[in-house]
Amino acid sequence: MKVKKIVVLLAAVSMLSVLFTGCGNSRQSEEEIVVPKEVAGSAGMENQDSQKEGETASVDGIAQMVQAPDHYTWEGVSGNYQISVDAPVIIPEAEGFKSYKVTSAVFTQEDYDKVNRVLLNGGVLWSRDHEAMEASNGFIASEIDAAIERLEKAKKAKGNNAADYDEKIAQFQRLRESAPEEPVLVDVPAVVSYQKREDDEEANADDNLLYGNVTVNGEDYTVILDNNLRDDWRWIYFDIKSPRGSYYPAGSTVEAGGEKISVEDVRQQAQQMMTDMGFTDFDLAGEEYFCSLSMNEESEVLTATGGYGFHFTRCLDGIPVTHTESEGTTVEDGDISSWPYERIDIAFDQDGFAEFRWTDPYHLEKTSDEYVFLLPFADIQNVFEEMMFKKTEDFWDEVQAEVTLQVNEVRLGYMRVMEKGNVMEGTMIPVWDFFGSETFRYGDMEEALTEERPYECLLTINAMDGTIIDRDLGY
């Protein structure tokens, strides 16, 4: 059984976050492995030899290797399970893929400085003096007054079911007695550090965490740089967010209230930000509508639409690492940890720049200048048509649903993979990703439900040997 760790990072959504937290989970499918068929005829071996000798030096080198069509169509049916493919086939315009070793890296002082310089105008990091403001739990009087007002309105709306609100209101009223009118501020040294920690060791956690605020054009941006990398905890991140909430992908292909945002303008801004910060080895790998998450005094997570964001991934040899919605945070029984994929997200709302988030940086080392062997697309197609049913058919049979999978894009690109149980190092390999949507009908449902998200990957196939890769697991 797999257990997906989903960490909703709502730290510093507001000063109220010191009182409340939240979490969630999701379903995953079982991994399948298929033994690939031999490369057809001697032509495949000739291609392999020429690649190793570095002779495929043409702009359409990859296209010549894989011999893929511009468009792939196919339909298959098995009982109540149907697959429909009507998809463009996206191939990088490059000579070939090379081998790279990938290891986890931590954030450096240089990383912080270059991001701070561009996104925060080189501003000074500060924090509220919680020791001096301990009696009011870090709040000032006006913030507590606003919280009490919101709770009073919520209590009135609940009517007879409002008993729990009295205790919360009384708690804030006690804090109000000692609350200052203005916050007491202290400067925070913007020093990025990393001290290796043993598994479950908490002693050095604060030493590896940089937390504070920077004021830019009258707005207080929250800065969190978490360098607490351990063998059993690989999720580290560098986050800068506006006081308007934390922004995450909306998970929908429809407009999420962001009609007041000029997508073209913010795309140019995001790309310029990446250039100015010196991320020349990253490329725009995806974009979609975002929604903001915040938390109220009732410990409820609030969702608001109106954001638009961009996903940036590494670009190797002119070929980007393919972006999918999977974060690589699923583990199987017996594993010690997951290893999330690296990416940089930049989000905007109608008021401008809203959030920057960089997760799990990589260190890359090229292990060979030779191009790796790629199977012809005809072999990949055979694997897909055979394995797509096997991969999830058992699950849908158990829930007794009519299911249609619609593939609307097939893409070849890099992916970081690892060996099961090894979250210390991995490799970059070429993979084929099949993107699309799921439509299902349970029992007597009058209307079918469709799960359609912009970067939902239905199947990932190793482009070198045809094995199936589970993106949630990373292998």
C-alpha positions as CSV (number, residue, x, y, z in Angstrom):
1,M,0.0,0.0,0.0
2,K,1.2,3.5,-0.8
3,V,0.8,6.5,1.5
4,K,1.0,9.9,-0.1
5,K,2.5,12.6,2.2
6,I,0.9,15.9,1.3
7,V,2.2,18.8,3.2
8,V,0.1,22.0,3.0
9,L,2.6,24.7,4.0
10,L,0.4,27.3,5.5
11,A,3.1,28.7,7.8
12,A,2.8,32.4,8.2
13,V,-0.4,32.7,6.2
14,S,-1.2,35.3,8.8
15,M,-0.1,35.8,12.4
16,L,-3.1,33.6,13.3
17,S,-1.4,30.5,11.9
18,V,0.3,30.1,15.3
19,L,-3.0,28.6,16.5
20,F,-4.2,26.4,13.7
21,T,-3.1,23.7,11.1
22,G,-4.5,21.3,8.4
23,C,-3.7,18.3,6.1
24,G,-5.1,16.0,3.4
25,N,-4.5,12.8,1.3
26,S,-5.2,11.2,-2.1
27,R,-5.6,7.9,-4.0
28,Q,-2.8,6.2,-5.9
29,S,-2.6,3.2,-8.3
30,E,-0.3,0.2,-8.2
31,E,3.0,0.1,-10.2
32,E,3.3,-2.3,-13.2
33,I,6.5,-3.3,-15.0
34,V,6.5,-4.6,-18.6
35,V,9.4,-6.3,-20.3
36,P,10.0,-4.3,-23.5
37,K,10.1,-6.0,-26.8
38,E,13.4,-6.2,-28.7
39,V,14.2,-3.3,-30.9
40,A,12.8,-4.2,-34.3
41,G,15.3,-5.4,-36.8
42,S,18.9,-4.4,-37.3
43,A,17.9,-0.7,-37.9
44,G,17.4,-0.3,-34.2
45,M,20.9,-1.6,-33.4
46,E,22.4,0.7,-36.0
47,N,20.7,3.6,-34.4
48,Q,22.0,2.6,-31.0
49,D,25.6,2.3,-32.3
50,S,25.5,5.6,-34.1
51,Q,24.2,7.4,-31.0
52,K,27.0,6.0,-28.9
53,E,29.5,7.2,-31.4
54,G,27.9,10.7,-31.3
55,E,27.1,10.7,-35.0
56,T,23.5,11.9,-34.7
57,A,24.5,15.6,-34.8
58,S,21.5,17.1,-36.5
59,V,18.7,19.4,-35.1
60,D,16.2,16.6,-35.7
61,G,18.4,13.9,-34.1
62,I,15.8,12.8,-31.6
63,A,13.0,12.8,-34.1
64,Q,15.1,10.5,-36.4
65,M,15.8,8.2,-33.5
66,V,12.2,7.7,-32.3
67,Q,10.4,8.0,-35.7
68,A,7.2,9.2,-33.9
69,P,4.2,10.5,-35.8
70,D,3.0,14.1,-35.3
71,H,-0.3,12.8,-34.0
72,Y,-1.2,9.6,-32.2
73,T,-4.8,8.2,-32.3
74,W,-6.0,4.9,-30.8
75,E,-9.0,3.4,-29.0
76,G,-9.2,0.4,-26.9
77,V,-12.0,-1.2,-24.8
78,S,-11.9,-3.8,-22.0
79,G,-15.2,-4.4,-20.3
80,N,-16.3,-1.1,-18.7
81,Y,-12.9,0.4,-19.2
82,Q,-12.2,2.5,-22.4
83,I,-9.1,4.3,-23.5
84,S,-9.2,7.0,-26.2
85,V,-6.1,8.6,-27.6
86,D,-6.2,11.7,-29.8
87,A,-3.0,13.5,-29.0
88,P,-0.1,15.5,-30.6
89,V,3.3,13.9,-30.0
90,I,5.7,16.5,-28.6
91,I,9.4,15.8,-29.3
92,P,12.3,18.0,-28.2
93,E,14.2,19.7,-31.0
94,A,17.6,18.5,-29.9
95,E,20.2,16.1,-30.9
96,G,19.8,13.6,-28.1
97,F,19.5,12.8,-24.4
98,K,22.6,12.4,-22.2
99,S,23.2,10.8,-18.8
100,Y,23.1,12.8,-15.6
101,K,23.6,11.9,-11.9
102,V,21.2,13.8,-9.6
103,T,21.8,14.4,-5.9
104,S,19.8,16.4,-3.3
105,A,21.2,19.8,-2.7
106,V,20.5,22.4,0.0
107,F,19.9,26.1,-0.4
108,T,22.9,28.3,-0.3
109,Q,23.6,31.9,0.7
110,E,24.0,32.7,-3.0
111,D,20.5,31.3,-3.7
112,Y,18.9,33.5,-1.1
113,D,20.8,36.6,-2.1
114,K,20.0,36.4,-5.8
115,V,16.3,35.8,-5.2
116,N,16.1,38.5,-2.5
117,R,17.8,41.0,-4.8
118,V,15.3,40.6,-7.6
119,L,12.0,39.8,-5.8
120,L,12.4,41.8,-2.6
121,N,14.6,44.6,-3.9
122,G,17.4,43.5,-1.5
123,G,15.2,44.3,1.5
124,V,16.1,43.7,5.1
125,L,14.6,40.7,6.8
126,W,12.7,41.4,10.0
127,S,10.4,39.7,12.4
128,R,8.1,40.6,15.3
129,D,9.8,40.3,18.7
130,H,7.6,37.5,20.1
131,E,9.4,37.6,23.4
132,A,8.5,41.2,23.9
133,M,5.0,40.5,22.6
134,E,4.5,37.2,24.4
135,A,1.5,38.4,26.4
136,S,-0.5,39.0,23.2
137,N,0.9,36.0,21.4
138,G,2.5,38.3,18.8
139,F,-0.7,40.2,17.9
140,I,-1.3,43.9,18.0
141,A,-4.5,45.4,19.2
142,S,-6.1,46.1,15.8
143,E,-5.5,42.5,14.6
144,I,-7.2,41.1,17.7
145,D,-10.1,43.5,17.3
146,A,-10.5,42.3,13.7
147,A,-10.4,38.7,14.7
148,I,-13.0,39.2,17.4
149,E,-15.3,40.9,14.9
150,R,-15.0,38.0,12.5
151,L,-15.8,35.5,15.2
152,E,-18.8,37.5,16.4
153,K,-20.2,37.5,12.9
154,A,-19.6,33.8,12.5
155,K,-21.2,33.1,15.9
156,K,-24.3,35.1,14.9
157,A,-24.5,33.2,11.6
158,K,-24.4,29.9,13.4
159,G,-27.3,30.7,15.7
160,N,-28.0,28.0,18.3
161,N,-24.8,26.1,17.3
162,A,-22.5,28.9,18.3
163,A,-21.3,27.7,21.8
164,D,-17.8,27.0,20.7
165,Y,-17.3,30.6,19.6
166,D,-17.6,32.0,23.1
167,E,-14.4,30.3,24.2
168,K,-12.5,31.5,21.1
169,I,-13.7,35.0,21.6
170,A,-12.8,35.0,25.3
171,Q,-9.3,33.8,24.4
172,F,-8.8,36.8,22.0
173,Q,-10.3,39.2,24.6
174,R,-7.7,38.0,27.1
175,L,-4.9,38.6,24.6
176,R,-6.4,42.0,23.8
177,E,-5.7,43.2,27.4
178,S,-1.9,43.1,26.8
179,A,-1.7,43.8,23.1
180,P,0.4,46.8,22.0
181,E,-0.9,49.3,19.4
182,E,2.2,48.8,17.2
183,P,4.3,45.7,16.7
184,V,7.8,45.4,18.3
185,L,10.2,44.6,15.5
186,V,13.7,43.1,15.4
187,D,16.0,42.6,12.4
188,V,16.7,39.0,11.4
189,P,20.2,38.1,10.1
190,A,19.6,36.8,6.6
191,V,22.1,34.0,7.0
192,V,21.5,30.7,5.2
193,S,23.0,27.7,7.0
194,Y,22.8,24.0,6.9
195,Q,23.9,21.6,9.6
196,K,23.4,18.0,8.9
197,R,20.9,16.3,11.1
198,E,20.4,12.7,12.0
199,D,17.0,11.1,11.5
200,D,14.3,12.6,13.7
201,E,16.8,14.9,15.4
202,E,15.2,18.2,16.3
203,A,18.2,19.9,17.9
204,N,19.4,21.8,14.9
205,A,16.0,22.4,13.2
206,D,15.9,26.2,13.9
207,D,19.5,26.6,12.8
208,N,18.5,25.4,9.3
209,L,15.4,27.5,9.1
210,L,15.4,31.2,8.0
211,Y,12.1,32.9,8.7
212,G,11.0,36.5,8.6
213,N,9.4,39.3,6.6
214,V,10.6,41.9,4.1
215,T,8.6,45.0,3.3
216,V,8.4,45.9,-0.3
217,N,6.3,48.9,-1.6
218,G,4.3,48.9,1.7
219,E,3.5,45.2,1.6
220,D,5.0,42.7,4.1
221,Y,6.2,39.6,2.3
222,T,6.8,36.4,4.3
223,V,10.1,34.6,3.7
224,I,10.7,31.0,4.7
225,L,13.8,29.1,3.7
226,D,13.7,25.6,5.2
227,N,17.1,23.7,4.9
228,N,16.2,20.8,7.2
229,L,17.3,18.1,4.8
230,R,17.6,14.6,6.4
231,D,17.7,11.0,5.1
232,D,14.1,10.5,6.2
233,W,12.9,14.0,5.3
234,R,13.7,15.4,1.9
235,W,11.1,18.1,1.5
236,I,12.9,21.5,1.7
237,Y,11.7,24.7,0.2
238,F,12.3,28.4,-0.2
239,D,9.1,30.4,-0.2
240,I,8.3,34.1,-0.6
241,K,4.7,35.1,-0.4
242,S,2.6,38.2,-0.3
243,P,0.1,38.8,2.6
244,R,-2.7,37.8,0.3
245,G,-2.3,34.1,1.0
246,S,-0.4,31.0,-0.2
247,Y,-1.0,30.2,-3.9
248,Y,-1.3,26.6,-5.3
249,P,-2.4,25.2,-8.6
250,A,-6.2,25.3,-8.9
251,G,-6.2,21.8,-10.4
252,S,-8.6,22.7,-13.1
253,T,-8.4,23.6,-16.8
254,V,-11.2,26.2,-16.5
255,E,-10.6,29.8,-15.6
256,A,-10.4,30.1,-11.8
257,G,-11.5,33.7,-11.4
258,G,-8.3,35.1,-12.9
259,E,-10.0,37.1,-15.7
260,K,-8.5,40.3,-14.4
261,I,-4.9,39.0,-15.0
262,S,-3.2,39.5,-18.3
263,V,-1.7,36.1,-18.8
264,E,0.7,37.4,-21.5
265,D,2.0,40.2,-19.2
266,V,2.6,38.0,-16.1
267,R,4.2,35.3,-18.3
268,Q,6.7,37.9,-19.5
269,Q,7.2,39.1,-15.9
270,A,7.8,35.6,-14.6
271,Q,10.4,34.8,-17.3
272,Q,12.1,38.1,-16.7
273,M,12.3,37.4,-13.0
274,M,13.9,34.0,-13.7
275,T,16.4,35.7,-16.0
276,D,17.2,38.5,-13.6
277,M,17.7,35.9,-10.7
278,G,20.2,34.0,-12.9
279,F,18.2,30.8,-13.4
280,T,19.6,30.3,-16.9
281,D,19.4,26.5,-16.5
282,F,15.6,26.6,-15.9
283,D,12.9,26.8,-18.5
284,L,9.1,27.5,-18.5
285,A,7.6,24.0,-18.3
286,G,3.9,24.8,-17.6
287,E,1.4,27.4,-16.6
288,E,-2.1,27.3,-15.1
289,Y,-4.7,29.0,-12.9
290,F,-3.8,29.1,-9.2
291,C,-5.9,29.6,-6.1
292,S,-4.9,31.1,-2.7
293,L,-5.2,29.3,0.6
294,S,-5.5,31.0,3.9
295,M,-6.8,30.2,7.4
296,N,-9.3,31.8,9.6
297,E,-9.9,31.9,13.4
298,E,-12.2,28.9,13.2
299,S,-9.3,26.7,12.0
300,E,-10.9,26.5,8.5
301,V,-8.8,26.6,5.3
302,L,-10.2,29.2,3.0
303,T,-9.8,28.9,-0.8
304,A,-10.0,32.0,-3.1
305,T,-9.5,32.0,-6.8
306,G,-7.9,34.7,-8.9
307,G,-4.3,33.6,-9.4
308,Y,-2.2,32.5,-12.4
309,G,1.1,30.7,-12.0
310,F,4.1,29.3,-13.9
311,H,6.2,26.1,-13.4
312,F,9.9,26.2,-14.2
313,T,12.1,23.1,-14.4
314,R,15.7,22.4,-15.3
315,C,16.7,22.4,-18.9
316,L,19.4,20.0,-20.0
317,D,21.0,20.0,-23.4
318,G,18.1,22.2,-24.6
319,I,15.5,19.7,-23.2
320,P,13.4,20.6,-20.2
321,V,12.5,18.3,-17.4
322,T,8.8,17.5,-18.0
323,H,6.4,19.0,-15.5
324,T,3.5,17.0,-14.2
325,E,1.2,17.5,-11.2
326,S,2.9,14.7,-9.3
327,E,5.2,15.9,-6.6
328,G,6.9,12.6,-6.0
329,T,5.9,12.4,-2.4
330,T,4.4,8.9,-2.3
331,V,6.1,6.1,-0.3
332,E,5.6,2.4,-0.1
333,D,5.7,0.3,3.1
334,G,9.2,-0.1,4.2
335,D,10.6,3.0,2.6
336,I,12.1,5.7,4.8
337,S,11.2,8.7,2.8
338,S,10.0,10.2,-0.5
339,W,12.1,12.6,-2.6
340,P,10.0,15.4,-4.1
341,Y,10.9,16.7,-7.5
342,E,12.6,20.1,-8.0
343,R,10.7,22.9,-9.5
344,I,10.2,26.7,-9.2
345,D,6.7,28.1,-9.2
346,I,5.9,31.8,-9.5
347,A,2.3,33.0,-9.0
348,F,0.5,36.3,-9.6
349,D,-2.9,37.7,-8.7
350,Q,-4.7,40.8,-9.8
351,D,-2.5,42.9,-7.5
352,G,0.7,41.6,-9.0
353,F,3.4,39.2,-7.8
354,A,2.0,36.9,-5.2
355,E,4.4,34.0,-4.5
356,F,7.7,32.4,-5.3
357,R,8.3,28.8,-4.3
358,W,11.4,26.7,-5.0
359,T,11.3,23.1,-3.8
360,D,14.1,20.5,-3.4
361,P,17.0,21.8,-5.4
362,Y,19.2,19.3,-7.3
363,H,22.9,19.0,-8.0
364,L,23.5,17.6,-11.5
365,E,26.6,15.9,-12.8
366,K,26.9,14.8,-16.4
367,T,28.1,11.2,-16.5
368,S,28.6,10.9,-20.3
369,D,28.7,13.0,-23.4
370,E,27.3,10.1,-25.4
371,Y,23.6,10.1,-26.4
372,V,21.5,7.4,-24.8
373,F,19.6,4.9,-26.8
374,L,15.9,5.6,-27.5
375,L,13.3,3.0,-28.5
376,P,11.3,3.7,-31.6
377,F,7.9,5.2,-30.8
378,A,6.2,2.2,-32.3
379,D,7.6,0.1,-29.4
380,I,6.5,2.7,-26.8
381,Q,3.0,2.7,-28.4
382,N,2.8,-1.1,-28.0
383,V,3.8,-0.8,-24.3
384,F,1.2,1.9,-23.7
385,E,-1.6,0.0,-25.4
386,E,-0.8,-3.1,-23.4
387,M,-0.1,-1.6,-20.0
388,M,-2.6,1.2,-19.7
389,F,-5.3,-1.3,-19.1
390,K,-3.3,-3.4,-16.7
391,K,-2.1,-0.4,-14.6
392,T,-5.4,0.7,-13.3
393,E,-8.0,-1.8,-14.5
394,D,-8.0,-3.7,-11.2
395,F,-8.7,-0.6,-9.2
396,W,-11.6,0.4,-11.3
397,D,-13.0,-3.1,-11.3
398,E,-13.0,-3.0,-7.5
399,V,-15.0,0.2,-7.4
400,Q,-17.4,-1.0,-10.2
401,A,-17.3,2.0,-12.3
402,E,-17.5,2.7,-16.0
403,V,-14.2,4.5,-16.9
404,T,-12.9,6.4,-19.9
405,L,-9.4,7.6,-20.1
406,Q,-8.8,10.4,-22.7
407,V,-5.2,11.0,-23.7
408,N,-4.7,14.5,-25.2
409,E,-0.9,14.9,-25.3
410,V,2.1,12.7,-25.5
411,R,5.5,14.3,-24.5
412,L,9.1,13.1,-24.5
413,G,11.4,14.8,-21.9
414,Y,13.7,14.3,-19.0
415,M,12.6,12.9,-15.6
416,R,14.5,12.3,-12.4
417,V,14.2,8.7,-11.2
418,M,15.7,6.9,-8.2
419,E,16.0,3.3,-6.9
420,K,13.4,2.2,-4.4
421,G,14.6,3.2,-0.9
422,N,17.4,5.4,-2.2
423,V,16.5,9.1,-1.7
424,M,20.1,10.3,-1.8
425,E,20.8,10.1,-5.5
426,G,19.1,9.4,-8.8
427,T,19.5,9.9,-12.5
428,M,17.9,12.0,-15.3
429,I,16.5,9.8,-18.0
430,P,14.2,10.3,-21.1
431,V,10.6,9.3,-20.6
432,W,7.4,9.4,-22.5
433,D,4.5,11.0,-20.6
434,F,0.8,10.4,-21.6
435,F,-1.3,13.3,-20.4
436,G,-5.1,13.4,-20.2
437,S,-8.3,13.1,-18.2
438,E,-10.4,10.5,-16.5
439,T,-14.2,10.2,-16.8
440,F,-16.1,7.7,-14.6
441,R,-19.6,6.8,-13.7
442,Y,-20.4,4.9,-10.4
443,G,-23.4,2.6,-10.2
444,D,-26.6,4.6,-10.8
445,M,-25.0,8.0,-11.3
446,E,-27.1,10.0,-13.8
447,E,-24.1,12.0,-15.0
448,A,-20.4,10.9,-15.4
449,L,-17.7,12.8,-13.5
450,T,-14.6,14.0,-15.3
451,E,-11.3,14.7,-13.6
452,E,-9.5,17.0,-15.9
453,R,-6.3,18.7,-14.7
454,P,-3.8,20.4,-16.9
455,Y,-0.8,18.3,-16.0
456,E,-2.3,14.9,-15.0
457,C,0.0,12.2,-16.3
458,L,-1.8,8.9,-16.9
459,L,1.2,6.8,-17.7
460,T,5.0,7.3,-17.9
461,I,7.3,5.0,-19.9
462,N,11.0,4.8,-19.9
463,A,12.1,5.9,-23.4
464,M,15.2,3.7,-23.3
465,D,13.8,0.3,-22.3
466,G,10.0,0.6,-22.2
467,T,9.5,0.0,-18.5
468,I,6.7,1.7,-16.6
469,I,7.6,4.4,-14.1
470,D,5.4,5.5,-11.3
471,R,5.8,9.3,-11.0
472,D,4.4,9.5,-7.5
473,L,7.0,7.0,-6.3
474,G,9.9,8.3,-8.5
475,Y,10.8,4.9,-9.9
